[in-house]
Amino acid sequence: MEGKYIDRREAGRILANHLEKYTNRPDVIVLALPRGGVPVAYEIANVLSAPLDVFIVRKLGVPGHEELAMGAIAMGGAVVFNEEIVSDLHIPQTAIDHVIDSEQQELQRRERVYRGDRPFPTLQDKIVILVDDGIATGATMRAAIKAIYQQQPASVIMAVPVAEITTCEMMEKLVDQVICPLKPMNLYAVGQWYKDFSQTTDEEVHDLLARQS
């Protein structure tokens, strides 16, 4: 595929074309990384007639430079670190622990907002299609993959509209299959590959999940 996606919903429909063999299978579940992954995953779940849920991951920002990810934490407590950043910046363990604690609280808050009181579905022996709107550093996706494999799924398929080709090659070592139609040599920013990359709101996430449940 060349060019740009119109928006996240179109990206989801394009990804769904690559996942048709999983249509109407009771052992398939679509998990989205919120917020941006939810509109993408909603379209996939619609086409496949599969259940949709969210898998919440929070970036662990470097103290004082929060936009820089030193790692990520996922539901279930799985944590991954960018060891190079932690080492190069000499970030003390007390600072790391403080960020983890803060992001754990935000993760739990978001789970209540998005999922309410619904129990999280069992992933054991399921084919998990893990979706985001694109991959930049890969920290959040790696944390999600680590946490999901702890639940013993049959397989994990990572489906994203865009990621650098080297990132896709790295992810292929972590999951059973990677589906990524756009693999630029240089990503720059995920939003550059969409005509409309307006922010997905908490309300939209809640609405899409409610429609699919």
MDTraj code that builds the backbone (N, CA, C; nanometers):
import mdtraj as md
import numpy as np

residues = "MET GLU GLY LYS TYR ILE ASP ARG ARG GLU ALA GLY ARG ILE LEU ALA ASN HIS LEU GLU LYS TYR THR ASN ARG PRO ASP VAL ILE VAL LEU ALA LEU PRO ARG GLY GLY VAL PRO VAL ALA TYR GLU ILE ALA ASN VAL LEU SER ALA PRO LEU ASP VAL PHE ILE VAL ARG LYS LEU GLY VAL PRO GLY HIS GLU GLU LEU ALA MET GLY ALA ILE ALA MET GLY GLY ALA VAL VAL PHE ASN GLU GLU ILE VAL SER ASP LEU HIS ILE PRO GLN THR ALA ILE ASP HIS VAL ILE ASP SER GLU GLN GLN GLU LEU GLN ARG ARG GLU ARG VAL TYR ARG GLY ASP ARG PRO PHE PRO THR LEU GLN ASP LYS ILE VAL ILE LEU VAL ASP ASP GLY ILE ALA THR GLY ALA THR MET ARG ALA ALA ILE LYS ALA ILE TYR GLN GLN GLN PRO ALA SER VAL ILE MET ALA VAL PRO VAL ALA GLU ILE THR THR CYS GLU MET MET GLU LYS LEU VAL ASP GLN VAL ILE CYS PRO LEU LYS PRO MET ASN LEU TYR ALA VAL GLY GLN TRP TYR LYS ASP PHE SER GLN THR THR ASP GLU GLU VAL HIS ASP LEU LEU ALA ARG GLN SER".split()
xyz = np.array([
    [0.0837, -0.1196, 0.0000],
    [0.0000, 0.0000, 0.0000],
    [0.0874, 0.1249, 0.0000],
    [0.0446, 0.2271, -0.0753],
    [0.1180, 0.3531, -0.0794],
    [0.0330, 0.4638, -0.0177],
    [0.0984, 0.5713, 0.0217],
    [0.0246, 0.6894, 0.0629],
    [-0.0189, 0.6873, 0.2071],
    [-0.1378, 0.7459, 0.2323],
    [-0.1854, 0.7634, 0.3684],
    [-0.3236, 0.7032, 0.3845],
    [-0.3557, 0.6695, 0.5095],
    [-0.4915, 0.6289, 0.5439],
    [-0.5778, 0.7538, 0.5591],
    [-0.7064, 0.7424, 0.5285],
    [-0.7977, 0.8546, 0.5511],
    [-0.8074, 0.8828, 0.7009],
    [-0.8345, 0.7773, 0.7774],
    [-0.8441, 0.7893, 0.9229],
    [-0.8263, 0.6503, 0.9843],
    [-0.8411, 0.6409, 1.1152],
    [-0.8188, 0.5134, 1.1837],
    [-0.9212, 0.4074, 1.1419],
    [-1.0441, 0.4516, 1.1180],
    [-1.1480, 0.3549, 1.0811],
    [-1.1150, 0.2899, 0.9462],
    [-1.0693, 0.3693, 0.8502],
    [-1.0305, 0.3125, 0.7207],
    [-0.9128, 0.2172, 0.7386],
    [-0.8177, 0.2549, 0.8229],
    [-0.7018, 0.1684, 0.8484],
    [-0.7470, 0.0329, 0.9032],
    [-0.8482, 0.0353, 0.9901],
    [-0.9009, -0.0886, 1.0456],
    [-0.9644, -0.1775, 0.9395],
    [-1.0370, -0.1157, 0.8481],
    [-1.1014, -0.1947, 0.7419],
    [-0.9962, -0.2576, 0.6495],
    [-0.8885, -0.1839, 0.6253],
    [-0.7804, -0.2387, 0.5413],
    [-0.7117, -0.3554, 0.6129],
    [-0.6859, -0.3398, 0.7420],
    [-0.6265, -0.4497, 0.8190],
    [-0.7183, -0.5722, 0.8193],
    [-0.8488, -0.5477, 0.8312],
    [-0.9446, -0.6595, 0.8354],
    [-0.9360, -0.7454, 0.7098],
    [-0.9036, -0.6831, 0.5957],
    [-0.8887, -0.7596, 0.4711],
    [-0.7783, -0.8640, 0.4812],
    [-0.6794, -0.8369, 0.5664],
    [-0.5674, -0.9298, 0.5837],
    [-0.5974, -1.0364, 0.6892],
    [-0.7132, -1.0266, 0.7529],
    [-0.7457, -1.1149, 0.8662],
    [-0.8718, -1.1971, 0.8406],
    [-0.9134, -1.2036, 0.7152],
    [-1.0431, -1.2652, 0.6831],
    [-1.0548, -1.4101, 0.7284],
    [-0.9429, -1.4818, 0.7354],
    [-0.9508, -1.6235, 0.7724],
    [-0.9919, -1.6430, 0.9186],
    [-0.9926, -1.5331, 0.9952],
    [-1.0330, -1.5425, 1.1353],
    [-1.1785, -1.5024, 1.1573],
    [-1.2553, -1.4874, 1.0497],
    [-1.3958, -1.4469, 1.0606],
    [-1.4796, -1.5572, 1.1245],
    [-1.5702, -1.5145, 1.2144],
    [-1.6680, -1.6048, 1.2781],
    [-1.6038, -1.7228, 1.3511],
    [-1.4876, -1.6992, 1.4106],
    [-1.4237, -1.8053, 1.4890],
    [-1.4412, -1.7770, 1.6370],
    [-1.4924, -1.8741, 1.7137],
    [-1.5193, -1.8503, 1.8563],
    [-1.3938, -1.8347, 1.9412],
    [-1.2774, -1.8731, 1.8854],
    [-1.1537, -1.8656, 1.9640],
    [-1.0744, -1.7374, 1.9368],
    [-1.1350, -1.6419, 1.8646],
    [-1.0667, -1.5168, 1.8304],
    [-1.1174, -1.4030, 1.9174],
    [-1.0255, -1.3173, 1.9634],
    [-1.0619, -1.1943, 2.0320],
    [-0.9730, -1.0819, 1.9811],
    [-1.0310, -0.9632, 1.9640],
    [-0.9575, -0.8456, 1.9189],
    [-0.9325, -0.7555, 2.0397],
    [-0.8063, -0.7256, 2.0662],
    [-0.7698, -0.6375, 2.1772],
    [-0.7053, -0.5113, 2.1223],
    [-0.7549, -0.3964, 2.1677],
    [-0.7034, -0.2676, 2.1214],
    [-0.6225, -0.2002, 2.2298],
    [-0.5135, -0.1334, 2.1891],
    [-0.4419, -0.0453, 2.2809],
    [-0.5078, 0.0922, 2.2722],
    [-0.5715, 0.1360, 2.3823],
    [-0.6373, 0.2669, 2.3761],
    [-0.5361, 0.3794, 2.3908],
    [-0.5716, 0.4992, 2.3420],
    [-0.7024, 0.5231, 2.2852],
    [-0.7030, 0.5003, 2.1347],
    [-0.5950, 0.5366, 2.0668],
    [-0.5952, 0.5376, 1.9204],
    [-0.6187, 0.4036, 1.8538],
    [-0.5860, 0.2952, 1.9236],
    [-0.6057, 0.1639, 1.8631],
    [-0.7505, 0.1184, 1.8583],
    [-0.8378, 0.1840, 1.9374],
    [-0.9764, 0.1363, 1.9488],
    [-1.0566, 0.1545, 1.8194],
    [-1.0550, 0.2720, 1.7534],
    [-1.1298, 0.2822, 1.6268],
    [-1.0795, 0.1846, 1.5199],
    [-0.9491, 0.1585, 1.5197],
    [-0.8914, 0.0621, 1.4250],
    [-0.9451, -0.0777, 1.4551],
    [-0.9367, -0.1154, 1.5821],
    [-0.9784, -0.2494, 1.6241],
    [-1.1294, -0.2696, 1.6101],
    [-1.2056, -0.1621, 1.6298],
    [-1.3516, -0.1709, 1.6171],
    [-1.3910, -0.2207, 1.4782],
    [-1.3262, -0.1656, 1.3759],
    [-1.3569, -0.2073, 1.2385],
    [-1.3161, -0.3522, 1.2143],
    [-1.2018, -0.3919, 1.2693],
    [-1.1569, -0.5313, 1.2538],
    [-1.2564, -0.6263, 1.3194],
    [-1.2945, -0.5948, 1.4434],
    [-1.3883, -0.6806, 1.5164],
    [-1.5222, -0.6900, 1.4434],
    [-1.5658, -0.5771, 1.3845],
    [-1.6916, -0.5751, 1.3092],
    [-1.6872, -0.6710, 1.1920],
    [-1.5804, -0.6616, 1.1137],
    [-1.5674, -0.7442, 0.9938],
    [-1.5547, -0.8921, 1.0299],
    [-1.4792, -0.9211, 1.1366],
    [-1.4541, -1.0606, 1.1744],
    [-1.5648, -1.1202, 1.2602],
    [-1.6616, -1.0367, 1.3031],
    [-1.7650, -1.0801, 1.3993],
    [-1.6993, -1.1392, 1.5244],
    [-1.6009, -1.0653, 1.5747],
    [-1.5236, -1.1097, 1.6911],
    [-1.5456, -1.0126, 1.8075],
    [-1.5330, -1.0606, 1.9308],
    [-1.5446, -0.9702, 2.0453],
    [-1.4284, -0.8708, 2.0491],
    [-1.4581, -0.7519, 2.1012],
    [-1.3598, -0.6440, 2.1106],
    [-1.3423, -0.6038, 2.2560],
    [-1.2179, -0.5849, 2.2969],
    [-1.1912, -0.5321, 2.4304],
    [-1.0655, -0.4459, 2.4231],
    [-1.0347, -0.3808, 2.5342],
    [-0.9140, -0.2986, 2.5390],
    [-0.8099, -0.3655, 2.6273],
    [-0.6850, -0.3444, 2.5910],
    [-0.5731, -0.3880, 2.6738],
    [-0.4910, -0.2630, 2.7020],
    [-0.4936, -0.2199, 2.8270],
    [-0.4412, -0.0880, 2.8603],
    [-0.2928, -0.0952, 2.8956],
    [-0.2170, -0.0084, 2.8325],
    [-0.0727, 0.0024, 2.8551],
    [-0.0408, 0.1496, 2.8751],
    [0.0501, 0.1775, 2.9669],
    [0.0914, 0.3160, 2.9911],
    [0.2408, 0.3299, 2.9689],
    [0.2774, 0.4350, 2.8982],
    [0.4195, 0.4657, 2.8783],
    [0.4798, 0.5115, 3.0106],
    [0.6019, 0.4712, 3.0373],
    [0.6768, 0.5207, 3.1529],
    [0.7705, 0.6297, 3.1030],
    [0.7337, 0.7547, 3.1295],
    [0.8134, 0.8671, 3.0810],
    [0.9306, 0.8968, 3.1720],
    [1.0397, 0.9418, 3.1130],
    [1.1573, 0.9827, 3.1906],
    [1.1197, 1.1045, 3.2754],
    [1.1473, 1.1024, 3.4062],
    [1.1136, 1.2176, 3.4913],
    [1.1744, 1.3474, 3.4372],
    [1.0873, 1.4474, 3.4183],
    [1.1323, 1.5751, 3.3635],
    [1.1315, 1.5803, 3.2119],
    [1.1246, 1.4632, 3.1488],
    [1.1187, 1.4538, 3.0011],
    [1.0167, 1.3456, 2.9662],
    [0.8923, 1.3685, 3.0100],
    [0.7905, 1.2630, 3.0072],
    [0.7596, 1.2095, 2.8674],
    [0.7884, 1.2921, 2.7639],
    [0.7599, 1.2448, 2.6279],
    [0.8569, 1.1349, 2.5849],
    [0.9684, 1.1219, 2.6542],
    [1.0683, 1.0193, 2.6238],
    [1.0370, 0.8935, 2.7052],
    [1.0141, 0.7820, 2.6370],
    [0.9744, 0.6587, 2.7054],
    [1.0968, 0.5820, 2.7560],
    [1.0975, 0.5563, 2.8872],
    [1.2013, 0.4668, 2.9407],
    [1.1476, 0.3243, 2.9536],
    [1.0192, 0.3074, 2.9204],
    [0.9574, 0.1758, 2.9270],
    [0.8067, 0.1882, 2.9231],
    [0.7377, 0.0805, 2.9618],
    [0.5918, 0.0805, 2.9628],
    [0.5424, -0.0254, 3.0604],
    [0.4201, -0.0030, 3.1108],
    [0.3567, -0.0979, 3.2027],
    [0.2208, -0.1354, 3.1458],
    [0.1835, -0.2637, 3.1598],
    [0.0584, -0.3126, 3.1027],
    [-0.0330, -0.3673, 3.2116],
    [-0.1603, -0.3865, 3.1753],
    [-0.2539, -0.4549, 3.2641],
    [-0.1929, -0.5870, 3.3082],
    [-0.2108, -0.6195, 3.4346],
    [-0.1508, -0.7415, 3.4873],
    [-0.0127, -0.7180, 3.5443],
    [0.0401, -0.5949, 3.5263],
    [0.1653, -0.5575, 3.5905],
    [0.2917, -0.5826, 3.5119],
    [0.2807, -0.6328, 3.3891],
    [0.4022, -0.6572, 3.3096],
    [0.4692, -0.5239, 3.2754],
    [0.6004, -0.5173, 3.2966],
    [0.6774, -0.3954, 3.2700],
    [0.7909, -0.4286, 3.1741],
    [0.8127, -0.3415, 3.0773],
    [0.9324, -0.3525, 2.9929],
    [1.0064, -0.2193, 3.0001],
    [1.1384, -0.2274, 2.9923],
    [1.2206, -0.1066, 2.9995],
    [1.3012, -0.0894, 2.8718],
    [1.3275, 0.0361, 2.8386],
    [1.4280, 0.0686, 2.7380],
    [1.5586, 0.0804, 2.8161],
    [1.6294, -0.0310, 2.8268],
    [1.7477, -0.0383, 2.9130],
    [1.8523, 0.0669, 2.8763],
    [1.8614, 0.0964, 2.7478],
    [1.9612, 0.1923, 2.7012],
    [1.9341, 0.3316, 2.7595],
    [1.8070, 0.3717, 2.7561],
    [1.7709, 0.5037, 2.8097],
    [1.7901, 0.5086, 2.9605],
    [1.7456, 0.4049, 3.0302],
    [1.7601, 0.4007, 3.1767],
    [1.9074, 0.4083, 3.2156],
    [1.9919, 0.3359, 3.1426],
    [2.1351, 0.3329, 3.1718],
    [2.2034, 0.4653, 3.1359],
    [2.1748, 0.5152, 3.0153],
    [2.2418, 0.6368, 2.9685],
    [2.2088, 0.7581, 3.0543],
    [2.0842, 0.7639, 3.1038],
    [2.0408, 0.8803, 3.1810],
    [2.0596, 0.8606, 3.3324],
    [2.1108, 0.7422, 3.3706],
    [2.1371, 0.7126, 3.5128],
    [2.0133, 0.7411, 3.5988],
    [1.8978, 0.6896, 3.5546],
    [1.7732, 0.7146, 3.6274],
    [1.7713, 0.6270, 3.7537],
    [1.7587, 0.6880, 3.8730],
    [1.7612, 0.6085, 3.9965],
    [1.6360, 0.5224, 4.0123],
    [1.6514, 0.4099, 4.0826],
    [1.5404, 0.3169, 4.1006],
    [1.4215, 0.3821, 4.1707],
    [1.4486, 0.4729, 4.2657],
    [1.3384, 0.5393, 4.3364],
    [1.2521, 0.6202, 4.2388],
    [1.3170, 0.6855, 4.1420],
    [1.2427, 0.7633, 4.0414],
    [1.1621, 0.6701, 3.9510],
    [1.2212, 0.5583, 3.9137],
    [1.1513, 0.4601, 3.8295],
    [1.0285, 0.4068, 3.9027],
    [1.0466, 0.3716, 4.0306],
    [0.9358, 0.3186, 4.1110],
    [0.8220, 0.4197, 4.1226],
    [0.8571, 0.5472, 4.1378],
    [0.7566, 0.6521, 4.1501],
    [0.6738, 0.6633, 4.0213],
    [0.7409, 0.6579, 3.9062],
    [0.6710, 0.6669, 3.7771],
    [0.5805, 0.5446, 3.7577],
    [0.6323, 0.4274, 3.7919],
    [0.5515, 0.3045, 3.7785],
    [0.4256, 0.3144, 3.8639],
    [0.4405, 0.3601, 3.9893],
    [0.3265, 0.3706, 4.0798],
    [0.2223, 0.4681, 4.0242],
    [0.2690, 0.5818, 3.9733],
    [0.1791, 0.6833, 3.9184],
    [0.1043, 0.6306, 3.7959],
    [0.1771, 0.5636, 3.7067],
    [0.1144, 0.5132, 3.5839],
    [0.0230, 0.3935, 3.6123],
    [0.0556, 0.3165, 3.7158],
    [-0.0320, 0.2051, 3.7564],
    [-0.1690, 0.2587, 3.7995],
    [-0.1682, 0.3697, 3.8727],
    [-0.2941, 0.4313, 3.9159],
    [-0.3743, 0.4814, 3.7960],
    [-0.3054, 0.5443, 3.6998],
    [-0.3739, 0.5933, 3.5796],
    [-0.4265, 0.4772, 3.4958],
    [-0.3504, 0.3689, 3.4904],
    [-0.3933, 0.2503, 3.4167],
    [-0.5235, 0.1964, 3.4757],
    [-0.5289, 0.1883, 3.6086],
    [-0.6498, 0.1378, 3.6751],
    [-0.7677, 0.2327, 3.6547],
    [-0.7396, 0.3653, 3.6564],
    [-0.8468, 0.4630, 3.6326],
    [-0.9056, 0.4439, 3.4925],
    [-0.8176, 0.4293, 3.3945],
    [-0.8651, 0.4133, 3.2570],
    [-0.9433, 0.2836, 3.2408],
    [-0.8996, 0.1803, 3.3083],
    [-0.9728, 0.0533, 3.2980],
    [-1.1155, 0.0709, 3.3494],
    [-1.1317, 0.1444, 3.4585],
    [-1.2669, 0.1697, 3.5111],
    [-1.3492, 0.2525, 3.4125],
    [-1.2863, 0.3544, 3.3520],
    [-1.3567, 0.4419, 3.2574],
    [-1.4003, 0.3643, 3.1333],
    [-1.3103, 0.2834, 3.0779],
    [-1.3364, 0.2157, 2.9511],
    [-1.4200, 0.0895, 2.9685],
    [-1.3923, 0.0134, 3.0758],
    [-1.4493, -0.1202, 3.0864],
    [-1.5585, -0.1302, 3.1920],
    [-1.5675, -0.0295, 3.2812],
    [-1.6675, -0.0365, 3.3870],
    [-1.6430, -0.1568, 3.4767],
    [-1.7499, -0.2309, 3.5050],
    [-1.7384, -0.3465, 3.5951],
    [-1.7242, -0.4789, 3.5203],
    [-1.7149, -0.4733, 3.3884],
    [-1.7059, -0.5987, 3.3124],
    [-1.5753, -0.6712, 3.3437],
    [-1.5823, -0.7996, 3.3725],
    [-1.4572, -0.8741, 3.3953],
    [-1.3776, -0.8841, 3.2661],
    [-1.2462, -0.8861, 3.2802],
    [-1.1622, -0.8988, 3.1606],
    [-1.1748, -1.0406, 3.1064],
    [-1.1898, -1.0570, 2.9746],
    [-1.2078, -1.1915, 2.9182],
    [-1.0837, -1.2780, 2.9354],
    [-1.1065, -1.4072, 2.9442],
    [-0.9925, -1.4992, 2.9504],
    [-0.9256, -1.5071, 2.8131],
    [-0.7927, -1.5063, 2.8142],
    [-0.7181, -1.5140, 2.6886],
    [-0.6559, -1.6514, 2.6660],
    [-0.6676, -1.7374, 2.7640],
    [-0.6054, -1.8692, 2.7503],
    [-0.6645, -1.9449, 2.6315],
    [-0.5747, -1.9980, 2.5476],
    [-0.6099, -2.0751, 2.4277],
    [-0.6819, -1.9924, 2.3204],
    [-0.6832, -1.8596, 2.3336],
    [-0.7470, -1.7743, 2.2338],
    [-0.6441, -1.7264, 2.1301],
    [-0.6947, -1.6975, 2.0110],
    [-0.6148, -1.6266, 1.9111],
    [-0.6381, -1.4782, 1.9362],
    [-0.5348, -1.4094, 1.9827],
    [-0.5465, -1.2682, 2.0181],
    [-0.4953, -1.1827, 1.9030],
    [-0.5826, -1.0958, 1.8520],
    [-0.5416, -0.9986, 1.7515],
    [-0.5212, -0.8660, 1.8245],
    [-0.3961, -0.8263, 1.8366],
    [-0.3577, -0.7091, 1.9155],
    [-0.3380, -0.5904, 1.8217],
    [-0.4107, -0.4808, 1.8492],
    [-0.4217, -0.3718, 1.7516],
    [-0.3829, -0.2373, 1.8128],
    [-0.3064, -0.1583, 1.7371],
    [-0.2852, -0.0177, 1.7695],
    [-0.2926, 0.0601, 1.6382],
    [-0.2883, 0.1952, 1.6468],
    [-0.2990, 0.2748, 1.5237],
    [-0.1643, 0.2958, 1.4561],
    [-0.0580, 0.2407, 1.5150],
    [0.0762, 0.2505, 1.4596],
    [0.1763, 0.2317, 1.5712],
    [0.3014, 0.2095, 1.5349],
    [0.4053, 0.1893, 1.6363],
    [0.5165, 0.2899, 1.6149],
    [0.5495, 0.3617, 1.7215],
    [0.6628, 0.4547, 1.7179],
    [0.7825, 0.3872, 1.7844],
    [0.7941, 0.3971, 1.9169],
    [0.9080, 0.3354, 1.9854],
    [0.8900, 0.1847, 2.0051],
    [0.7648, 0.1406, 2.0173],
    [0.7387, -0.0019, 2.0391],
    [0.7323, -0.0423, 2.1845],
    [0.7597, 0.0500, 2.2772],
    [0.7631, 0.0148, 2.4197],
    [0.6268, -0.0319, 2.4692],
    [0.5202, 0.0412, 2.4348],
    [0.3877, 0.0027, 2.4827],
    [0.3441, -0.1307, 2.4223],
    [0.3734, -0.1511, 2.2958],
    [0.3359, -0.2772, 2.2315],
    [0.4117, -0.3949, 2.2933],
    [0.5387, -0.3762, 2.3221],
    [0.6163, -0.4852, 2.3830],
    [0.5640, -0.5205, 2.5214],
    [0.5223, -0.4201, 2.5983],
    [0.4658, -0.4461, 2.7311],
    [0.3349, -0.5244, 2.7185],
    [0.2523, -0.4860, 2.6217],
    [0.1257, -0.5565, 2.5998],
    [0.1504, -0.7022, 2.5601],
    [0.2438, -0.7230, 2.4689],
    [0.2755, -0.8596, 2.4230],
    [0.3230, -0.9453, 2.5396],
    [0.4119, -0.8906, 2.6215],
    [0.4639, -0.9649, 2.7365],
    [0.3511, -1.0048, 2.8313],
    [0.2613, -0.9102, 2.8603],
    [0.1509, -0.9373, 2.9529],
    [0.0524, -1.0387, 2.8957],
    [0.0247, -1.0291, 2.7660],
    [-0.0728, -1.1192, 2.7041],
    [-0.0203, -1.2619, 2.6992],
    [0.1075, -1.2790, 2.6672],
    [0.1627, -1.4151, 2.6638],
    [0.1623, -1.4811, 2.8017],
    [0.1644, -1.4011, 2.9076],
    [0.1560, -1.4578, 3.0425],
    [0.0213, -1.5273, 3.0657],
    [-0.0783, -1.4924, 2.9832],
    [-0.2115, -1.5529, 2.9975],
    [-0.2315, -1.6748, 2.9073],
    [-0.1251, -1.7200, 2.8445],
    [-0.1232, -1.8452, 2.7673],
    [-0.2250, -1.8504, 2.6524],
    [-0.2221, -1.7513, 2.5640],
    [-0.3085, -1.7592, 2.4452],
    [-0.2564, -1.8644, 2.3484],
    [-0.3433, -1.9059, 2.2544],
    [-0.2986, -1.9991, 2.1504],
    [-0.1975, -1.9305, 2.0589],
    [-0.2243, -1.8041, 2.0256],
    [-0.1314, -1.7271, 1.9432],
    [-0.1644, -1.5788, 1.9556],
    [-0.0663, -1.4956, 1.9220],
    [-0.0851, -1.3501, 1.9223],
    [-0.0492, -1.2972, 1.7838],
    [-0.1436, -1.2249, 1.7247],
    [-0.1224, -1.1605, 1.5951],
    [-0.1219, -1.0101, 1.6190],
    [-0.0143, -0.9450, 1.5849],
    [-0.0077, -0.8002, 1.5985],
    [-0.0508, -0.7374, 1.4664],
    [-0.1554, -0.6550, 1.4727],
    [-0.2067, -0.5897, 1.3523],
    [-0.2015, -0.4387, 1.3709],
    [-0.1162, -0.3733, 1.2936],
    [-0.1037, -0.2267, 1.3016],
    [-0.0998, -0.1697, 1.1602],
    [-0.1563, -0.0505, 1.1403],
    [-0.1570, 0.0075, 1.0058],
    [-0.0196, 0.0511, 0.9553],
    [0.0671, 0.0972, 1.0488],
    [0.1958, 0.1505, 1.0046],
    [0.3019, 0.1333, 1.1129],
    [0.4215, 0.0961, 1.0705],
    [0.5388, 0.0879, 1.1580],
    [0.6618, 0.0786, 1.0691],
    [0.7731, 0.1273, 1.1204],
    [0.8979, 0.1159, 1.0438],
    [0.9288, -0.0308, 1.0161],
    [0.9910, -0.0549, 0.9028],
    [1.0203, -0.1928, 0.8633],
    [1.1087, -0.2634, 0.9664],
    [1.2033, -0.1913, 1.0260],
    [1.2900, -0.2527, 1.1277],
    [1.2108, -0.2863, 1.2542],
    [1.1108, -0.2034, 1.2872],
    [1.0250, -0.2311, 1.4027],
    [0.9430, -0.3569, 1.3777],
    [0.8887, -0.3705, 1.2577],
    [0.8126, -0.4906, 1.2231],
    [0.8988, -0.6155, 1.2348],
    [1.0223, -0.6063, 1.1883],
    [1.1132, -0.7215, 1.1966],
    [1.1415, -0.7586, 1.3411],
    [1.1543, -0.6583, 1.4289],
    [1.1750, -0.6848, 1.5707],
    [1.0513, -0.7515, 1.6321],
    [0.9325, -0.7001, 1.5960],
    [0.8081, -0.7535, 1.6519],
    [0.7804, -0.8962, 1.6052],
    [0.8269, -0.9295, 1.4849],
    [0.8065, -1.0656, 1.4334],
    [0.8731, -1.1707, 1.5218],
    [0.9730, -1.1291, 1.5991],
    [1.0396, -1.2221, 1.6915],
    [0.9620, -1.2387, 1.8219],
    [0.8655, -1.1488, 1.8454],
    [0.7933, -1.1473, 1.9732],
    [0.6536, -1.2069, 1.9654],
    [0.5949, -1.2095, 1.8441],
    [0.4580, -1.2588, 1.8282],
    [0.4543, -1.3668, 1.7205],
    [0.3370, -1.4279, 1.7028],
    [0.3237, -1.5354, 1.6044],
    [0.3104, -1.4830, 1.4616],
    [0.2523, -1.3616, 1.4485],
    [0.2364, -1.3037, 1.3144],
    [0.2260, -1.1522, 1.3273],
    [0.2840, -1.0819, 1.2308],
    [0.2720, -0.9364, 1.2238],
    [0.2027, -0.9009, 1.0933],
    [0.0972, -0.8183, 1.1040],
    [0.0295, -0.7666, 0.9857],
    [0.0420, -0.6157, 0.9891],
    [0.1125, -0.5610, 0.8893],
    [0.1387, -0.4171, 0.8853],
    [0.1503, -0.3747, 0.7380],
    [0.0433, -0.3176, 0.6814],
    [0.0461, -0.2832, 0.5385],
    [0.1470, -0.1753, 0.5010],
    [0.1703, -0.0778, 0.5883],
    [0.2635, 0.0313, 0.5581],
    [0.3900, 0.0159, 0.6418],
    [0.5034, -0.0050, 0.5734],
    [0.6304, -0.0245, 0.6447],
    [0.7357, 0.0720, 0.5901],
    [0.7259, 0.1991, 0.6265],
    [0.8256, 0.2951, 0.5768],
    [0.9630, 0.2698, 0.6374],
    [1.0662, 0.3144, 0.5668],
    [1.2021, 0.3063, 0.6217],
    [1.2166, 0.4003, 0.7412],
    [1.1534, 0.5184, 0.7313],
    [1.1568, 0.6171, 0.8391],
    [1.0145, 0.6597, 0.8717],
    [0.9724, 0.6336, 0.9937],
    [0.8345, 0.6624, 1.0342],
    [0.8137, 0.8113, 1.0625],
    [0.9086, 0.8725, 1.1317],
    [0.8984, 1.0109, 1.1826],
    [0.7902, 1.0212, 1.2898],
    [0.6637, 1.0097, 1.2513],
    [0.5541, 1.0118, 1.3490],
    [0.4366, 0.9349, 1.2897],
    [0.3654, 0.8613, 1.3737],
    [0.2520, 0.7811, 1.3260],
    [0.1499, 0.8685, 1.2551],
    [0.1222, 0.9879, 1.3108],
    [0.0193, 1.0749, 1.2552],
    [0.0456, 1.1204, 1.1124],
    [0.1703, 1.1150, 1.0695],
    [0.2029, 1.1565, 0.9325],
    [0.1443, 1.0623, 0.8272],
    [0.1025, 0.9440, 0.8698],
    [0.0540, 0.8434, 0.7752],
    [-0.0979, 0.8382, 0.7701],
    [-0.1605, 0.9401, 0.8298],
    [-0.3059, 0.9547, 0.8271],
    [-0.3416, 1.0959, 0.7798],
    [-0.4486, 1.1067, 0.7003],
    [-0.4997, 1.2395, 0.6651],
    [-0.5699, 1.3014, 0.7858],
    [-0.6451, 1.2186, 0.8602],
    [-0.7119, 1.2644, 0.9823],
    [-0.6587, 1.1812, 1.0983],
    [-0.5824, 1.2463, 1.1857],
    [-0.5260, 1.1765, 1.3025],
    [-0.5684, 1.2509, 1.4299],
    [-0.6926, 1.2997, 1.4289],
    [-0.7425, 1.3719, 1.5458],
    [-0.7489, 1.2775, 1.6659],
    [-0.7322, 1.3343, 1.7840],
    [-0.7202, 1.2531, 1.9053],
    [-0.8486, 1.1758, 1.9324],
    [-0.8332, 1.0490, 1.9681],
    [-0.9461, 0.9670, 2.0109],
    [-0.9757, 1.0003, 2.1572],
    [-1.1021, 1.0270, 2.1891],
    [-1.1389, 1.0653, 2.3263],
    [-1.1787, 0.9440, 2.4098],
    [-1.1785, 0.9626, 2.5423],
    [-1.2282, 0.8578, 2.6318],
    [-1.3727, 0.8222, 2.5979],
    [-1.4518, 0.9236, 2.5623],
    [-1.5935, 0.9002, 2.5300],
    [-1.6072, 0.8123, 2.4058],
    [-1.5226, 0.8377, 2.3063],
    [-1.5286, 0.7566, 2.1842],
    [-1.4897, 0.6121, 2.2131],
    [-1.3871, 0.5939, 2.2954],
    [-1.3457, 0.4583, 2.3342],
    [-1.4617, 0.3860, 2.4027],
    [-1.5223, 0.4526, 2.4991],
    [-1.6329, 0.3924, 2.5745],
    [-1.7491, 0.3586, 2.4812],
    [-1.7796, 0.4495, 2.3878],
    [-1.8905, 0.4314, 2.2958],
    [-1.8672, 0.3133, 2.2017],
    [-1.7472, 0.3044, 2.1461],
    [-1.7162, 0.1950, 2.0531],
    [-1.7182, 0.0596, 2.1239],
    [-1.6672, 0.0546, 2.2454],
    [-1.6686, -0.0704, 2.3219],
    [-1.8119, -0.1108, 2.3557],
    [-1.8944, -0.0130, 2.3920],
    [-2.0333, -0.0416, 2.4258],
    [-2.1103, -0.0934, 2.3042],
    [-2.0813, -0.0366, 2.1875],
    [-2.1496, -0.0789, 2.0645],
    [-2.1124, -0.2212, 2.0269],
    [-1.9884, -0.2609, 2.0574],
    [-1.9376, -0.3911, 2.0161],
    [-1.9722, -0.5013, 2.1167],
    [-2.0055, -0.4629, 2.2407],
    [-2.0262, -0.5654, 2.3455],
    [-2.1645, -0.6276, 2.3332],
])
top = md.Topology()
chain = top.add_chain()
for i, resn in enumerate(residues, 1):
    res = top.add_residue(resn, chain, resSeq=i)
    for name in ("N", "CA", "C"):
        top.add_atom(name, md.element.get_by_symbol(name[0]), res)
traj = md.Trajectory(xyz[None], top)
